Amino acid sequence: MTVRTQKLSIRLLRTGVEPPNAVRDGVELSDWPKLEGAKIELGTMGGNPPKWARFLQLTEAEKAEVFNNTAFGLLFVKASGRWFAVSFGMGHVKLDPAKIEQDFGLKVVLNTVDPKQLKSADVRTPDENTLSRRSQTSRGSDQTAFAIDVERDIVRGLAGNPKDTSFAIRVAGSDALSLDRKLELADLPTVCAQAYEYYQKSDYKTNFGWIDQIQHVRDEALIAALDGELAATIDGALKGTHTNHLHLAYPIIYDPERATYIQYKGFRSREIFPDLHLGGYLAELTRVGKASFATDDLIVHTIHEVDDEGKDCGDAWKVRDCLVFETEQNGQTYVLSGGRWYKVAKDLVTEVEAFFQRAPRATLPPAFPDENEETYNERIGAIGEDLLCLDRKLIRPAGASSPIEACDFLQRDSCLIHVKDKTSSSRLSHLFAQGTVSARVLKIDGTARDQLRGIIAGIEGNVGTNGFQAIIPASNDLFRAESFTVVYAVLVENDDPRLPFFSLVSFRQAARELEALGYHFAFSWITKPVSTATKPKRRKAKKPPAASAP
């Protein structure tokens, strides 16, 4: 009898969890005598015409021709003292995710895969704007082919060819382990035992040790505890407690050029706000008389993009998805970003915080109450002799698909200053990227420098060698990056400002890139009194007309 190659999908049940407790309601397991002690559930799912049948306005007879059933199998096997769930078809949807060991498959792959034969990587970059991506190669490659940022990226899935081909000819894993190998039914417990042995190893630290630096928290009990602390922090903020580690930020790529407003819903609010701002949210909770905050409010309260009449005109999110929060439990740092909790390695936290504290500081004029990036730049640009405002003055690099901003201010001592209002949209990672992109363009693109010189000349007129134009070398002149300092400046409202953890990581990476290009770098807090801009826009959303009396 020829042994065929079989594709397996294996999950490890948590310690102490028995098969009947690992399935969703309605699943009835049966003993399966073909494997000692095994439990099985077989059946079909669906039983309805596909959703597109309604769109096509099919008759009942036509619907019967496309009636849809999906077969599934779910087999529980015990090996090495632990229970394993082996799913076939859609069998995995019958499992309770809370009863499954997280990252089991990923860890098996990390310990078995040939580090030079990776084929696919699922990566998430947590930040104010969390980025998820899947990268695939046409042939086996090492991890450098997937552009994984070891200080910021979380690897959620990995696939490749194993070093030991007797274990499998292909492996892929996240929570589940997927593998291809030749086996018969009687070999299944042995395969599970081998997978469990690899799961317990720490061989991955040789080539993938960095993967432990930032880990997605998937334990429901811990998530519940962290959510409880988040809710307690917001509750304290309503009562006047200072919230240095709590912010609101868009969980997606946000386009600041769109003329939209913000409305908080789910608690009888109808006010319109000019931007997403924690102070505005808290003020509105207070205004409607909400004196306390509970964990359920994280889901019930929502944030909507609206027009100036209060009509939805964009995205909407749960408040929890927009909160950026850092906390510490038992000496461990946790970060909420884009609706997900992450555990950060202690060494990494220490390193990035120390780097930021050592970073050179620059001093810029303080901001007025209610000022944001745009109004601050406009005011300072109008009064300063040492600062030339270049906010929204764009240059187009050679071969670029879109123009860029060289800087917000050019200072006479050759500082390229980039400003961002931390309280408005929390686009700090964009701020740091903006500085490195501009620095790279100015160094290598003489044509872009000529464009910038032309913009400066248009602003200040012809003032010769004493003007700002002379600071930027022309395309035919030598550009010395070491003569310039890139300054990142952030507007803040409190007297003890801090950057979110992932923004600290972004800052360190940007600073290192600037140094590699030959530039100096510095950071500046632009302080301002507590803003009154948290108050809503004066015009409220229009209410529907009252019904006429009968």
C-alpha positions as CSV (number, residue, x, y, z in Angstrom):
1,M,0.0,0.0,0.0
2,T,1.4,3.4,-1.0
3,V,1.6,5.9,1.8
4,R,0.3,9.2,0.5
5,T,1.2,12.7,1.5
6,Q,-1.4,14.2,3.9
7,K,-2.0,17.8,4.9
8,L,-2.6,18.2,8.6
9,S,-3.8,21.1,10.7
10,I,-3.0,20.5,14.3
11,R,-3.8,22.6,17.4
12,L,-2.7,22.0,21.0
13,L,-5.3,22.2,23.7
14,R,-4.4,24.2,26.8
15,T,-3.2,22.3,29.8
16,G,-6.0,20.5,31.7
17,V,-8.6,21.1,28.9
18,E,-10.5,18.0,27.8
19,P,-12.0,17.6,24.3
20,P,-15.6,18.2,25.4
21,N,-14.6,21.5,26.9
22,A,-12.7,22.6,23.8
23,V,-15.6,22.7,21.4
24,R,-18.4,25.2,20.8
25,D,-22.0,24.6,21.9
26,G,-23.8,22.0,19.8
27,V,-20.8,19.8,19.1
28,E,-21.2,16.3,20.2
29,L,-18.0,14.2,20.3
30,S,-18.0,10.4,19.9
31,D,-15.4,7.8,20.8
32,W,-13.4,6.7,17.8
33,P,-12.1,3.2,18.0
34,K,-9.7,3.5,15.1
35,L,-7.3,5.4,17.4
36,E,-7.0,4.6,21.1
37,G,-8.8,7.2,23.2
38,A,-9.6,9.4,20.2
39,K,-12.7,11.6,20.0
40,I,-14.3,12.7,16.7
41,E,-17.1,14.9,15.3
42,L,-18.1,14.6,11.6
43,G,-20.7,16.6,9.8
44,T,-21.7,19.3,7.3
45,M,-21.9,23.0,7.7
46,G,-24.0,25.5,5.7
47,G,-27.2,24.0,4.5
48,N,-28.3,27.2,2.8
49,P,-28.1,28.7,-0.7
50,P,-25.1,31.1,-1.1
51,K,-25.6,34.8,-0.2
52,W,-25.4,35.8,-3.9
53,A,-28.5,33.8,-4.6
54,R,-30.6,36.6,-3.3
55,F,-28.8,39.2,-5.3
56,L,-29.4,37.1,-8.5
57,Q,-33.1,36.8,-7.5
58,L,-33.0,33.0,-7.9
59,T,-36.2,31.0,-7.8
60,E,-36.5,28.3,-5.2
61,A,-35.8,25.7,-7.8
62,E,-32.7,27.5,-8.9
63,K,-31.6,27.9,-5.3
64,A,-31.9,24.1,-4.8
65,E,-29.3,23.7,-7.6
66,V,-26.7,25.7,-5.8
67,F,-27.5,24.4,-2.3
68,N,-24.4,24.7,-0.2
69,N,-23.0,22.2,2.3
70,T,-19.4,22.0,3.6
71,A,-18.1,18.8,5.2
72,F,-15.9,19.0,8.2
73,G,-14.1,16.6,10.6
74,L,-12.6,17.3,14.0
75,L,-10.5,14.6,15.6
76,F,-9.0,14.8,19.1
77,V,-5.8,12.7,19.7
78,K,-3.9,12.3,23.0
79,A,-0.1,12.2,22.8
80,S,2.7,13.0,25.3
81,G,0.0,13.5,28.0
82,R,-1.7,16.4,26.0
83,W,-4.7,16.6,23.8
84,F,-4.4,17.7,20.2
85,A,-7.2,18.8,17.9
86,V,-6.7,17.8,14.2
87,S,-9.2,19.5,11.9
88,F,-10.3,18.7,8.4
89,G,-12.2,21.0,6.1
90,M,-13.9,23.7,8.3
91,G,-13.5,21.7,11.5
92,H,-11.5,24.3,13.2
93,V,-14.5,26.6,13.5
94,K,-16.1,24.1,15.9
95,L,-13.2,24.8,18.4
96,D,-13.3,27.3,21.2
97,P,-10.3,29.6,20.5
98,A,-9.9,30.3,24.3
99,K,-9.1,26.6,24.9
100,I,-6.3,26.5,22.3
101,E,-2.6,27.1,23.1
102,Q,-1.6,30.3,21.4
103,D,1.2,30.4,18.9
104,F,1.7,26.6,19.1
105,G,2.1,26.3,15.4
106,L,4.4,29.3,15.1
107,K,6.7,28.0,17.7
108,V,6.9,24.5,16.1
109,V,7.8,26.2,12.8
110,L,10.4,28.4,14.4
111,N,12.1,25.4,15.9
112,T,11.9,23.2,12.8
113,V,12.2,25.4,9.7
114,D,15.4,25.8,7.8
115,P,16.2,29.6,8.4
116,K,17.4,29.8,4.8
117,Q,14.3,28.1,3.4
118,L,11.5,30.5,4.5
119,K,8.6,30.9,2.0
120,S,6.1,33.2,3.7
121,A,5.7,35.5,6.6
122,D,2.6,37.2,8.1
123,V,3.8,40.3,9.9
124,R,2.1,43.0,12.0
125,T,3.7,46.3,12.9
126,P,1.9,47.7,15.9
127,D,1.7,51.5,16.2
128,E,-0.9,54.2,16.3
129,N,-1.6,52.9,12.8
130,T,-1.1,49.1,12.9
131,L,0.1,47.6,9.6
132,S,-0.5,44.0,8.7
133,R,1.1,42.3,5.7
134,R,1.9,38.9,4.1
135,S,5.2,38.5,2.2
136,Q,5.9,35.5,0.0
137,T,8.9,34.4,-2.0
138,S,9.1,32.3,-5.1
139,R,11.8,30.2,-3.5
140,G,13.3,29.5,-0.1
141,S,14.9,32.6,1.4
142,D,16.3,33.8,4.7
143,Q,14.4,36.3,6.9
144,T,16.1,39.3,5.4
145,A,14.0,38.8,2.2
146,F,10.9,39.6,4.2
147,A,12.1,43.0,5.5
148,I,11.1,42.1,9.0
149,D,11.9,45.0,11.5
150,V,13.1,43.1,14.5
151,E,12.4,46.0,16.9
152,R,8.8,46.7,15.8
153,D,7.3,43.8,13.9
154,I,5.3,40.9,15.3
155,V,5.5,37.7,13.3
156,R,2.1,36.1,13.4
157,G,2.7,33.3,10.9
158,L,5.6,31.7,9.2
159,A,6.0,29.0,6.5
160,G,8.9,27.2,4.9
161,N,10.8,24.0,4.5
162,P,11.9,22.1,7.7
163,K,15.5,21.0,8.4
164,D,14.3,17.5,9.1
165,T,12.3,16.3,6.1
166,S,11.3,13.1,8.0
167,F,9.1,15.4,10.2
168,A,7.5,17.1,7.2
169,I,8.2,18.4,3.8
170,R,6.5,21.7,4.5
171,V,5.5,23.5,7.7
172,A,3.4,26.6,8.4
173,G,2.2,27.9,11.7
174,S,0.4,30.5,13.8
175,D,-1.9,29.2,16.5
176,A,-2.3,26.0,14.3
177,L,0.4,23.9,12.9
178,S,0.0,23.0,9.2
179,L,2.3,20.4,7.7
180,D,2.6,18.1,4.8
181,R,4.1,14.6,5.2
182,K,3.6,11.0,4.3
183,L,1.8,9.1,7.0
184,E,-1.0,6.6,7.8
185,L,-3.7,7.1,10.3
186,A,-1.9,5.0,13.0
187,D,1.1,7.5,12.7
188,L,-1.0,10.5,13.8
189,P,-0.3,10.2,17.6
190,T,3.4,10.0,16.8
191,V,3.3,13.1,14.6
192,C,1.5,15.0,17.4
193,A,4.1,13.9,19.9
194,Q,6.9,15.0,17.6
195,A,5.3,18.4,17.1
196,Y,4.9,18.8,20.9
197,E,8.6,18.0,21.4
198,Y,9.5,20.7,19.0
199,Y,7.1,23.1,20.6
200,Q,8.9,22.7,23.9
201,K,12.4,23.5,22.5
202,S,14.1,26.8,22.4
203,D,16.3,26.2,19.4
204,Y,14.6,29.1,17.6
205,K,16.5,31.6,19.8
206,T,19.6,30.9,17.6
207,N,18.1,32.4,14.5
208,F,14.8,34.0,15.7
209,G,15.5,35.1,19.2
210,W,14.3,38.7,18.4
211,I,10.8,37.3,18.0
212,D,10.3,37.4,21.8
213,Q,10.8,41.2,22.0
214,I,7.2,42.1,21.2
215,Q,4.5,39.5,21.7
216,H,0.8,39.8,20.9
217,V,-1.2,39.1,24.1
218,R,-3.8,36.4,23.4
219,D,-4.6,35.2,26.9
220,E,-8.2,36.1,27.5
221,A,-7.8,36.4,31.2
222,L,-4.9,38.8,30.9
223,I,-6.7,40.8,28.2
224,A,-9.7,41.1,30.5
225,A,-7.4,42.3,33.3
226,L,-5.6,44.8,31.1
227,D,-8.9,46.1,29.7
228,G,-10.1,46.5,33.3
229,E,-7.1,48.6,34.1
230,L,-7.7,50.7,30.9
231,A,-11.3,51.3,31.9
232,A,-10.1,52.2,35.5
233,T,-7.7,54.7,34.1
234,I,-10.4,56.4,32.0
235,D,-12.6,56.4,35.0
236,G,-9.8,58.1,37.0
237,A,-9.4,60.6,34.2
238,L,-13.1,61.5,34.5
239,K,-12.4,62.3,38.1
240,G,-9.4,64.5,37.4
241,T,-6.5,62.0,37.5
242,H,-3.6,62.9,35.2
243,T,-3.3,60.5,32.2
244,N,0.1,60.6,30.7
245,H,0.0,57.1,29.2
246,L,-3.4,57.4,27.6
247,H,-4.2,58.8,24.2
248,L,-6.6,58.6,21.3
249,A,-5.2,57.8,17.9
250,Y,-6.7,56.8,14.6
251,P,-6.4,53.0,14.1
252,I,-6.0,53.3,10.4
253,I,-4.1,55.5,8.0
254,Y,-5.6,58.9,8.5
255,D,-5.8,61.6,5.8
256,P,-5.5,65.0,7.5
257,E,-6.5,66.8,4.3
258,R,-10.1,65.4,4.5
259,A,-12.5,68.0,5.8
260,T,-14.2,65.8,8.4
261,Y,-15.0,66.2,12.1
262,I,-15.3,63.7,14.9
263,Q,-18.4,62.7,16.9
264,Y,-18.4,60.4,19.9
265,K,-21.5,58.1,20.1
266,G,-23.0,55.6,22.4
267,F,-23.6,57.8,25.3
268,R,-26.2,60.4,24.1
269,S,-23.6,62.9,22.7
270,R,-24.5,64.9,19.6
271,E,-21.6,67.4,19.7
272,I,-19.1,67.8,16.8
273,F,-15.4,68.0,17.5
274,P,-12.7,69.3,15.2
275,D,-10.3,66.4,15.8
276,L,-9.8,63.2,17.7
277,H,-8.6,64.2,21.1
278,L,-8.8,62.4,24.5
279,G,-9.6,65.7,26.3
280,G,-12.6,66.3,24.0
281,Y,-13.9,62.7,24.7
282,L,-13.5,63.1,28.4
283,A,-15.1,66.5,28.4
284,E,-18.1,65.2,26.5
285,L,-18.5,62.3,28.9
286,T,-18.6,64.8,31.7
287,R,-21.0,67.2,29.9
288,V,-23.6,64.4,29.5
289,G,-23.3,63.6,33.1
290,K,-21.4,60.3,32.9
291,A,-19.5,60.3,36.2
292,S,-17.9,56.8,35.8
293,F,-16.5,54.5,33.1
294,A,-16.9,50.7,32.9
295,T,-15.1,48.1,30.8
296,D,-18.2,47.7,28.6
297,D,-18.0,51.3,27.6
298,L,-14.8,50.5,25.6
299,I,-17.0,48.6,23.1
300,V,-20.3,50.5,23.4
301,H,-18.8,53.9,22.8
302,T,-17.8,54.6,19.2
303,I,-16.0,57.3,17.3
304,H,-17.3,58.4,13.9
305,E,-16.0,60.6,11.1
306,V,-18.8,63.1,10.3
307,D,-19.3,66.2,8.2
308,D,-20.0,69.7,9.7
309,E,-23.6,68.8,10.0
310,G,-23.0,65.6,12.0
311,K,-23.7,63.1,9.3
312,D,-21.5,60.1,9.0
313,C,-19.1,60.6,6.1
314,G,-16.2,58.2,6.8
315,D,-15.1,55.5,9.1
316,A,-16.3,54.5,12.6
317,W,-14.5,52.6,15.3
318,K,-15.0,51.3,18.8
319,V,-13.3,53.6,21.4
320,R,-11.1,50.7,22.4
321,D,-9.7,50.5,18.9
322,C,-8.6,54.1,19.0
323,L,-7.0,54.1,22.5
324,V,-3.3,54.0,22.9
325,F,-2.4,53.0,26.4
326,E,0.7,51.8,28.2
327,T,0.7,50.1,31.5
328,E,2.9,47.9,33.7
329,Q,1.9,44.8,35.6
330,N,4.3,42.8,37.7
331,G,7.2,44.6,36.2
332,Q,6.1,43.8,32.6
333,T,5.2,46.5,30.1
334,Y,2.0,46.2,28.0
335,V,0.9,48.4,25.2
336,L,-2.5,48.7,23.6
337,S,-2.4,49.8,20.0
338,G,-4.9,49.4,17.2
339,G,-7.2,47.5,19.5
340,R,-4.6,44.8,20.4
341,W,-2.5,44.3,23.5
342,Y,1.2,43.7,23.2
343,K,3.8,42.5,25.8
344,V,7.2,44.2,25.4
345,A,10.5,42.6,26.5
346,K,12.0,44.5,29.5
347,D,15.4,44.9,27.8
348,L,13.8,46.5,24.8
349,V,11.8,49.0,26.9
350,T,15.0,50.0,28.8
351,E,17.0,50.4,25.7
352,V,14.6,52.7,23.8
353,E,13.8,54.8,26.8
354,A,17.5,55.3,27.5
355,F,18.1,56.3,23.9
356,F,15.4,58.9,24.0
357,Q,16.6,60.4,27.3
358,R,20.1,60.7,25.8
359,A,18.9,62.3,22.6
360,P,20.0,66.0,22.1
361,R,17.3,68.5,22.9
362,A,16.4,71.6,20.9
363,T,14.4,74.6,22.2
364,L,11.5,76.1,20.3
365,P,9.0,78.9,21.3
366,P,6.1,77.6,23.4
367,A,2.7,77.4,21.9
368,F,-0.5,79.3,22.8
369,P,-3.6,77.5,24.2
370,D,-5.7,76.1,21.4
371,E,-2.9,76.1,18.9
372,N,-2.4,73.1,16.7
373,E,0.5,72.4,14.3
374,E,-0.9,74.6,11.5
375,T,-1.7,77.7,13.6
376,Y,1.5,77.4,15.6
377,N,3.6,77.2,12.5
378,E,1.8,80.2,10.9
379,R,2.3,82.3,14.0
380,I,6.0,81.5,14.7
381,G,6.8,81.8,11.0
382,A,5.4,85.3,11.0
383,I,7.4,86.6,13.9
384,G,10.7,84.8,13.9
385,E,13.8,86.1,12.2
386,D,15.7,82.9,12.7
387,L,13.0,80.6,11.5
388,L,11.5,80.4,8.0
389,C,8.2,78.6,7.8
390,L,8.0,76.0,5.0
391,D,4.9,74.3,6.3
392,R,3.0,72.8,3.3
393,K,5.6,74.1,0.8
394,L,6.1,71.0,-1.3
395,I,8.9,69.7,-3.4
396,R,8.8,66.7,-5.8
397,P,11.8,64.4,-5.7
398,A,13.0,62.8,-8.9
399,G,11.0,59.7,-9.7
400,A,8.6,60.2,-6.7
401,S,4.9,59.6,-7.1
402,S,4.0,62.4,-4.8
403,P,5.5,65.6,-3.4
404,I,7.0,65.9,0.1
405,E,7.5,68.6,2.7
406,A,11.2,69.4,3.2
407,C,10.5,70.6,6.8
408,D,8.1,72.9,8.7
409,F,10.8,75.4,9.6
410,L,14.3,76.1,8.3
411,Q,16.5,77.6,11.0
412,R,19.5,79.8,10.3
413,D,21.8,77.4,12.1
414,S,20.9,74.7,9.5
415,C,18.2,73.0,11.5
416,L,15.5,71.2,9.5
417,I,12.6,71.3,12.0
418,H,9.5,69.0,11.7
419,V,6.5,69.7,13.9
420,K,3.6,67.5,14.8
421,D,0.7,68.1,17.3
422,K,0.7,65.0,19.5
423,T,-2.8,65.9,20.9
424,S,-4.5,66.0,17.5
425,S,-4.0,62.8,15.6
426,S,-0.9,61.2,17.2
427,R,0.7,60.6,13.9
428,L,4.2,60.4,15.5
429,S,5.5,57.6,13.4
430,H,4.6,59.7,10.3
431,L,6.6,62.6,11.9
432,F,9.7,60.5,12.2
433,A,9.4,59.0,8.8
434,Q,8.9,62.5,7.3
435,G,12.2,63.7,8.7
436,T,14.2,60.7,7.3
437,V,12.6,60.9,3.9
438,S,13.3,64.6,3.6
439,A,16.9,64.2,4.8
440,R,17.5,61.5,2.2
441,V,16.0,63.5,-0.6
442,L,18.0,66.7,0.2
443,K,21.2,64.7,0.3
444,I,20.9,62.8,-3.0
445,D,18.5,64.9,-5.1
446,G,20.1,68.2,-6.3
447,T,17.0,69.0,-8.4
448,A,14.8,68.8,-5.3
449,R,17.2,71.2,-3.5
450,D,16.9,73.6,-6.4
451,Q,13.1,73.4,-6.0
452,L,13.4,74.2,-2.3
453,R,15.7,77.1,-3.0
454,G,13.2,78.5,-5.4
455,I,10.4,78.2,-2.8
456,I,12.6,80.0,-0.3
457,A,13.5,82.8,-2.8
458,G,9.8,83.3,-3.4
459,I,9.1,83.7,0.3
460,E,12.0,86.0,1.3
461,G,12.9,87.7,-2.0
462,N,16.4,88.3,-3.2
463,V,18.5,88.8,-0.1
464,G,21.8,87.3,-1.4
465,T,24.1,85.4,0.9
466,N,22.5,86.6,4.1
467,G,19.2,84.8,3.3
468,F,17.8,81.4,4.1
469,Q,18.3,80.3,0.5
470,A,22.1,80.2,1.0
471,I,21.6,77.5,3.7
472,I,20.5,74.9,1.1
473,P,23.3,74.1,-1.4
474,A,22.3,74.2,-5.1
475,S,22.3,71.1,-7.2
476,N,25.8,71.8,-8.5
477,D,27.2,72.4,-5.0
478,L,28.4,69.9,-2.5
479,F,25.8,69.0,0.1
480,R,27.3,68.3,3.6
481,A,24.8,66.4,5.7
482,E,27.0,66.8,8.8
483,S,26.2,70.5,8.6
484,F,22.5,69.9,9.2
485,T,20.5,68.9,12.2
486,V,17.0,67.3,11.8
487,V,14.8,68.3,14.7
488,Y,11.6,66.5,15.7
489,A,9.3,68.8,17.6
490,V,6.1,67.7,19.3
491,L,3.4,70.0,20.7
492,V,2.2,68.8,24.1
493,E,-0.1,70.1,26.8
494,N,1.3,68.7,30.1
495,D,4.4,69.4,32.0
496,D,5.6,65.7,32.1
497,P,5.2,64.6,28.4
498,R,6.1,61.1,27.2
499,L,6.0,59.4,23.9
500,P,4.1,56.1,23.5
501,F,6.5,53.1,23.4
502,F,6.2,52.3,19.7
503,S,6.8,56.0,19.0
504,L,10.0,55.8,21.0
505,V,11.0,52.8,18.8
506,S,10.2,54.8,15.7
507,F,12.3,57.8,17.0
508,R,15.3,55.6,17.6
509,Q,15.1,54.1,14.2
510,A,14.8,57.5,12.5
511,A,17.7,58.9,14.5
512,R,19.9,55.9,13.6
513,E,19.0,56.4,9.9
514,L,19.8,60.1,10.1
515,E,23.2,59.3,11.6
516,A,23.9,56.8,8.8
517,L,23.1,59.6,6.3
518,G,25.6,61.9,8.1
519,Y,23.0,64.2,9.8
520,H,22.8,65.2,13.4
521,F,19.4,64.9,15.2
522,A,17.6,66.4,18.1
523,F,14.2,66.4,19.8
524,S,12.0,69.2,21.1
525,W,8.9,69.4,23.3
526,I,6.8,72.4,22.3
527,T,4.8,73.1,25.5
528,K,1.5,74.8,25.7
529,P,-1.1,75.4,28.4
530,V,-4.1,73.0,28.6
531,S,-6.1,73.7,25.5
532,T,-9.7,74.8,25.3
533,A,-9.9,73.2,21.9
534,T,-11.3,70.1,23.6
535,K,-14.6,72.0,23.6
536,P,-16.9,70.9,20.8
537,K,-17.5,72.8,17.6
538,R,-20.2,75.4,18.4
539,R,-22.7,74.1,15.8
540,K,-24.3,70.9,17.0
541,A,-25.4,68.2,14.6
542,K,-28.8,68.9,13.2
543,K,-31.7,67.2,14.8
544,P,-34.4,65.7,12.7
545,P,-37.5,67.9,12.4
546,A,-40.2,67.2,15.0
547,A,-43.2,65.3,13.7
548,S,-46.3,67.5,13.0
549,A,-49.2,67.2,15.4
550,P,-52.0,65.1,14.1
